[in-house]
Amino acid sequence: MRNLEASAVNKIGLAFILFGIWSFITLCRPQDYFAILAMVRPSLLFGLIALLAFLLGTGYRKSILRAGQFRLFLALIVIMIIGIPFSYYRSASLKEVFYYASVSMIFFVLLYHFVNTVDKLKSLLFAYCCGASIYAIYALVFGKITGERIAFGTMFDPNDIAFFIINFIAFNFMFLASKTTLLKRLIVIANIIVCLVVLFKTGSRGGFVACIALFTYLMFVRTRTVNVSFLKKAFLFFMALMVLWTISMNTERYRSILDVSTDYNVVDETGRLAIWKMGMRMMLSNPLTGVGMGRFYEGVGRDRQERGLLSWRWQAAHNSFVQIGAETGLIGFIIFILLSCRVFLIAGRTAARSRSEDLVRISEMTRAGFLGHVVSAMFLSQAYSIYWVFYIALSACLQRMLEEESA
């Protein structure tokens, strides 16, 4: 029986390939640069095909309900559903909750089911790294420069491009190990360079801070993935900065980080600090249900109306934590924080205890990558991002692999 289960787990079949294609389309968005793909709605098409392959499959399945991350994520979805009747706009929140819950739950379940070995996980991560790099290349070649900020496609603005890129940069370092083929090492080096160039050219200050946080972590935290001395890390980091600083980019935006005293985000009613305060008021005024999924914009308008301001302008949260707290309430906020913290804890535990060199490397870069994700998300309305769901599901896979290794 154990041999049959092991055989089913290790097999890379058609169902896994279909899920890999769907997850690549969902995360790396090739439909943004291949217009013909957008015409057939590939994410929906391959999502349904991958789900059908899962439902019709007869292989060994380990119950996902045993995964603590999935149970917590399910609780967050329940909180969102409970909040619908109390939403500022019930029908709109109903649609948003239904779409988010269906896509994210299917993604979580399929990732947990199909990605059941380290080799499968490595193959997907390499594909995602290349997908981010390909997107960056298209942005670099075909993107438009407005105000010295690069933009590409209709889905992502410059800040979103930086957020997308930062989620996958760290995983490239896994493939720089000596046992990796020379071709693959050259590919990931190119991935890192291209992604960093495009990230800096977006002019995203949140992306810039996230990038600094990620590479500072890699420089100061000793890992088996980046196993070189601190002096070598510092030298490489300095040289990379010198090279990147020579490219054409909006350096004034980055310099403004050092002096925020006159920045509109700090002093203006429409700045982020004022918006975050409004978001906190929404959460504390509606601690059990929040104002409803997708209703932060309206909550800002109502707050300004109640304070008698002439402008009742609606605005986004520009902070994922403020966004989730305002829209789902205090309980949803706590679950969101707990899920995020557990990504770091699970990845750290797996890196410390696993006997698999590859699993250790994946876990170490999961920590680094999610640090970049969290820092960037503090400046964007990305609480419901599929990339956050990806990291939550990835941590559940890491925990399962560690448990199976110890069994």
FENJO-V841281 format. One record per residue. N is the residue number from 1. RES is the residue in one small letter. SS is DSSP state (a for helix, b for strand, c for the rest). PHI is phi in whole degrees, -180 to 180 (NA if undefined). D_FIRST is the distance of its C-alpha to the first C-alpha in whole Angstrom. Layout:
N;RES;SS;PHI;D_FIRST
N;RES;SS;PHI;D_FIRST
This chain:
1;m;c;NA;0
2;r;a;-62;4
3;n;a;-65;5
4;l;a;-65;5
5;e;a;-64;6
6;a;a;-63;9
7;s;a;-64;10
8;a;a;-66;11
9;v;a;-68;12
10;n;a;-78;14
11;k;c;-69;16
12;i;c;-100;19
13;g;c;-103;20
14;l;a;-62;23
15;a;a;-61;22
16;f;a;-64;22
17;i;a;-63;25
18;l;a;-63;27
19;f;a;-65;26
20;g;a;-59;28
21;i;a;-65;31
22;w;a;-63;31
23;s;a;-65;31
24;f;a;-64;33
25;i;a;-64;36
26;t;a;-69;36
27;l;a;-87;36
28;c;a;-104;38
29;r;c;50;40
30;p;a;-64;41
31;q;a;-65;43
32;d;a;-75;45
33;y;c;-117;47
34;f;c;-112;46
35;a;a;-60;48
36;i;a;-65;46
37;l;a;-67;43
38;a;a;-60;44
39;m;a;-67;46
40;v;c;-102;42
41;r;c;49;41
42;p;a;-63;38
43;s;a;-64;36
44;l;a;-68;36
45;l;a;-61;35
46;f;a;-73;32
47;g;a;-64;31
48;l;a;-66;31
49;i;a;-65;29
50;a;a;-65;27
51;l;a;-66;26
52;l;a;-63;26
53;a;a;-63;23
54;f;a;-68;21
55;l;a;-68;22
56;l;a;-89;21
57;g;c;-67;18
58;t;c;-118;15
59;g;c;-73;12
60;y;c;-67;10
61;r;c;-127;13
62;k;c;-99;14
63;s;c;-59;17
64;i;a;-73;20
65;l;a;-67;22
66;r;a;-78;21
67;a;c;-84;23
68;g;a;-61;26
69;q;a;-63;28
70;f;a;-68;27
71;r;a;-63;28
72;l;a;-66;32
73;f;a;-64;32
74;l;a;-62;31
75;a;a;-63;34
76;l;a;-64;36
77;i;a;-63;36
78;v;a;-61;37
79;i;a;-60;40
80;m;a;-62;41
81;i;a;-66;41
82;i;a;-60;43
83;g;a;-77;45
84;i;a;-58;46
85;p;a;-63;49
86;f;a;-104;50
87;s;c;-70;50
88;y;c;-62;54
89;y;c;-143;53
90;r;a;-61;50
91;s;a;-65;49
92;a;a;-67;49
93;s;a;-65;47
94;l;a;-59;45
95;k;a;-63;44
96;e;a;-69;43
97;v;a;-65;41
98;f;a;-61;39
99;y;a;-64;39
100;y;a;-64;38
101;a;a;-64;35
102;s;a;-67;34
103;v;a;-68;34
104;s;a;-69;33
105;m;a;-68;30
106;i;a;-63;28
107;f;a;-61;29
108;f;a;-60;27
109;v;a;-62;24
110;l;a;-69;24
111;l;a;-62;24
112;y;a;-65;22
113;h;a;-76;19
114;f;a;-81;20
115;v;c;-92;21
116;n;c;-113;17
117;t;c;-137;18
118;v;a;-64;22
119;d;a;-63;22
120;k;a;-64;22
121;l;a;-64;24
122;k;a;-62;27
123;s;a;-64;27
124;l;a;-68;28
125;l;a;-63;30
126;f;a;-64;32
127;a;a;-63;33
128;y;a;-65;34
129;c;a;-61;36
130;c;a;-67;38
131;g;a;-63;38
132;a;a;-65;40
133;s;a;-67;42
134;i;a;-62;43
135;y;a;-60;44
136;a;a;-63;46
137;i;a;-63;48
138;y;a;-63;49
139;a;a;-64;50
140;l;a;-69;52
141;v;a;-85;54
142;f;a;-111;54
143;g;c;-71;54
144;k;b;-102;58
145;i;b;-100;59
146;t;b;-126;61
147;g;c;61;63
148;e;c;63;61
149;r;b;-120;58
150;i;b;-84;55
151;a;b;-135;54
152;f;b;-152;52
153;g;c;75;50
154;t;c;-108;51
155;m;c;-87;47
156;f;b;-111;48
157;d;c;-90;51
158;p;a;-55;52
159;n;a;-65;51
160;d;a;-69;47
161;i;a;-62;47
162;a;a;-62;47
163;f;a;-63;45
164;f;a;-60;42
165;i;a;-64;43
166;i;a;-64;42
167;n;c;-69;39
168;f;c;-122;38
169;i;c;-57;40
170;a;a;-61;38
171;f;a;-65;35
172;n;a;-61;37
173;f;a;-65;38
174;m;a;-60;34
175;f;a;-97;34
176;l;a;-94;38
177;a;c;-64;36
178;s;c;-62;37
179;k;c;-79;34
180;t;c;-77;34
181;t;c;-62;36
182;l;a;-59;40
183;l;a;-60;39
184;k;a;-65;37
185;r;a;-65;39
186;l;a;-65;42
187;i;a;-64;41
188;v;a;-71;40
189;i;a;-63;43
190;a;a;-63;45
191;n;a;-56;42
192;i;a;-62;44
193;i;a;-63;47
194;v;a;-62;47
195;c;a;-64;46
196;l;a;-67;48
197;v;a;-59;51
198;v;a;-67;50
199;l;a;-58;49
200;f;a;-68;53
201;k;a;-76;55
202;t;c;-70;53
203;g;c;71;56
204;s;c;-79;53
205;r;a;-70;54
206;g;a;-65;51
207;g;a;-65;49
208;f;a;-64;51
209;v;a;-63;51
210;a;a;-63;47
211;c;a;-63;47
212;i;a;-63;49
213;a;a;-62;47
214;l;a;-63;44
215;f;a;-75;46
216;t;a;-66;47
217;y;a;-60;44
218;l;a;-65;43
219;m;a;-79;46
220;f;a;-97;46
221;v;c;-97;42
222;r;c;-76;41
223;t;c;-133;38
224;r;c;-77;36
225;t;c;-71;36
226;v;c;-110;40
227;n;c;-96;40
228;v;c;-131;44
229;s;c;-67;47
230;f;a;-62;49
231;l;a;-63;52
232;k;a;-66;50
233;k;a;-61;48
234;a;a;-63;52
235;f;a;-64;53
236;l;a;-63;51
237;f;a;-63;51
238;f;a;-65;55
239;m;a;-64;55
240;a;a;-63;52
241;l;a;-63;55
242;m;a;-62;58
243;v;a;-67;56
244;l;a;-66;55
245;w;c;-69;59
246;t;c;-84;60
247;i;c;-80;59
248;s;c;-75;60
249;m;c;-158;59
250;n;c;-83;61
251;t;a;-70;61
252;e;a;-62;64
253;r;a;-64;61
254;y;a;-73;59
255;r;a;-66;62
256;s;a;-65;63
257;i;a;-63;60
258;l;a;-78;62
259;d;c;-139;64
260;v;c;-100;63
261;s;c;-62;66
262;t;c;-110;68
263;d;c;-68;65
264;y;a;-61;65
265;n;a;-65;61
266;v;a;-100;63
267;v;a;-105;66
268;d;c;-97;66
269;e;c;-63;65
270;t;c;-92;63
271;g;c;-77;61
272;r;a;-68;58
273;l;a;-62;59
274;a;a;-65;61
275;i;a;-65;58
276;w;a;-63;55
277;k;a;-64;58
278;m;a;-64;58
279;g;a;-62;54
280;m;a;-65;54
281;r;a;-64;56
282;m;a;-61;54
283;m;a;-65;51
284;l;a;-73;54
285;s;a;-80;55
286;n;c;-132;52
287;p;c;-68;50
288;l;c;-90;47
289;t;c;-124;47
290;g;c;70;49
291;v;c;-96;51
292;g;c;104;48
293;m;c;-60;46
294;g;c;80;48
295;r;c;-108;51
296;f;a;-60;52
297;y;a;-53;55
298;e;a;-65;56
299;g;a;-61;56
300;v;a;-65;58
301;g;a;-61;61
302;r;a;-66;61
303;d;a;-61;61
304;r;a;-69;64
305;q;a;-66;66
306;e;a;-65;66
307;r;c;-88;68
308;g;c;74;70
309;l;c;-77;70
310;l;c;-69;71
311;s;c;-99;68
312;w;c;-107;65
313;r;c;-56;63
314;w;c;-87;59
315;q;c;-144;57
316;a;c;-77;53
317;a;c;-73;52
318;h;c;57;52
319;n;c;-165;49
320;s;a;-64;46
321;f;a;-73;46
322;v;a;-65;49
323;q;a;-60;48
324;i;a;-67;45
325;g;a;-67;47
326;a;a;-69;50
327;e;a;-89;47
328;t;a;-119;45
329;g;a;89;47
330;l;a;-65;46
331;i;a;-66;43
332;g;a;-62;41
333;f;a;-62;43
334;i;a;-65;41
335;i;a;-63;38
336;f;a;-61;39
337;i;a;-64;40
338;l;a;-64;37
339;l;a;-59;34
340;s;a;-67;36
341;c;a;-63;37
342;r;a;-68;33
343;v;a;-61;32
344;f;a;-64;35
345;l;a;-65;33
346;i;a;-66;29
347;a;a;-63;30
348;g;a;-66;32
349;r;a;-65;30
350;t;a;-66;27
351;a;a;-63;30
352;a;a;-81;31
353;r;a;-108;27
354;s;c;-70;25
355;r;c;-94;25
356;s;c;-90;24
357;e;a;-60;28
358;d;a;-66;27
359;l;a;-66;26
360;v;a;-62;29
361;r;a;-62;31
362;i;a;-61;29
363;s;a;-65;30
364;e;a;-63;33
365;m;a;-77;34
366;t;a;-63;33
367;r;a;-61;35
368;a;a;-64;38
369;g;a;-64;38
370;f;a;-72;37
371;l;a;-61;41
372;g;a;-61;42
373;h;a;-60;41
374;v;a;-65;42
375;v;a;-63;46
376;s;a;-65;46
377;a;a;-67;45
378;m;c;-71;48
379;f;c;-120;50
380;l;c;-136;49
381;s;c;-88;48
382;q;c;-124;44
383;a;c;-62;42
384;y;c;-104;40
385;s;c;-62;39
386;i;a;-65;36
387;y;a;-73;36
388;w;a;-67;36
389;v;a;-60;33
390;f;a;-57;32
391;y;a;-68;32
392;i;a;-65;31
393;a;a;-67;28
394;l;a;-61;27
395;s;a;-64;28
396;a;a;-65;25
397;c;a;-65;23
398;l;a;-62;24
399;q;a;-64;23
400;r;a;-64;19
401;m;a;-63;19
402;l;a;-67;21
403;e;a;-63;19
404;e;a;-68;16
405;e;a;-66;18
406;s;a;-87;19
407;a;c;-71;16
